[in-house]
């Protein structure tokens, strides 16, 4: 119980002393880096001059006596896991250098405080402290230039919500400083748009990256695919314009060229544009093509990766894409190729001791089966199909390569599906069968 307290103060300038009492239990390596370890009970002399005293009970620890000694020396005492007996509680803390957020429940529900901290962690950008540091450094300069309070407030609103903020959060502190000084000198540049290619992950909002969630909250325009889930879209600004450019098999109401035109058009209006794609933009998401179009138009563009469907669906279904006994490599392939374009290398996809993962493979299941067998992969090779992976209606179907097309037809697989071919899929099938047997027995 004492370990989290030490870690709480690890980033502070405090000197930490850890008294182990009369136990020989090992001290975690990271704790030994933060604190001086004393393998004994503390004496009155040890406690004299201390700022805070934490006592974690255990065998042979005289908690009450230690607490009385500390209080007599004027030291606030925290008895871990006993709020009513403590003089203070330590909150859950989000520390971003210049920005610190503390969440406390008065000791009543520390687990709830930790959960709230996790939610706050998602909202605060990792480099928000850089922005606060810049504001602190320039505070005196701003005050000398802008003598009226209202003028200073207006300046900070522009500086901390505009281009300087974007530069600071991207890691360019020097550029952010220059932008703030330009703003202070009245050199307001025309607002320039930016396009963010953002991976929405496989669908579960909890699998969205922190940066992706922040960009959604800040976007003026969201250009999204059909596979982006409602849960992910719910994280976006309510007043953001939303443009659906989703495609289905054989139905492309918005061409790829038109999507590029939309991104360029909206960015040229000075908008923050988020191009939201299911999975990862650079894994069969045509992110590279769109990045080229945007940059060719002279518009700034950034890429925020997402958890790709292959990894998320495989993990959800318990299919290891690599396995020391079964698969020393993994290859991602598309079941749909560009018209008149090159086909996938089925000889490489059919290599032994490897896993092949097919995106958009439901309609191409007969071809995948035929081509892989023709390239040398055994018809008995296990396959796993994960439909609507990570969603509430996720479905997992197992079979063999020689029966892939029949399996798709028999099971009525129609939703977004990842097809995994390889011996590692068989390990998951065996686990699923064992679990079903146990449930039937119960």
Secondary structure, DSSP 8 states (H G I E B T S, - for coil): --HHHHHHTTTSS--EEEE-TT------HHHHHHEEEESS---HHHHTT-SEEEE---TT--HHHHHHHHHHTT-EEEETT-GGG-S----EEEEETTEEEEE--TTS-HHHHHHHHHHHHHHS-TTHHHHHHHHHHHHHHHHHH--SHHHHHHHHHHHHHSHHHHHHHTT-HHHHHHHHHHHHTT-------EEEEEE-BTS-GGGS-HHHHHHHHH-SEEEE-TTS-HHHHTTS-TTSEEEE---BTTB-SS-HHHHHHHHHHHHHTT-EEEEEESB-TTSSS-HHHHHHHHHHTT-EEEEE----HHHHHHHHHT--SSBTTTBSEEEEEESS--TTS----HHHHT-TTEEEEEES-STTHHHHHHHHHHTT--TT-EEEEEESTTSTT-EEEEEEGGGHHHHHHHHT--SSEEEEESHHHHHHHHHHHHHHHHHHH-
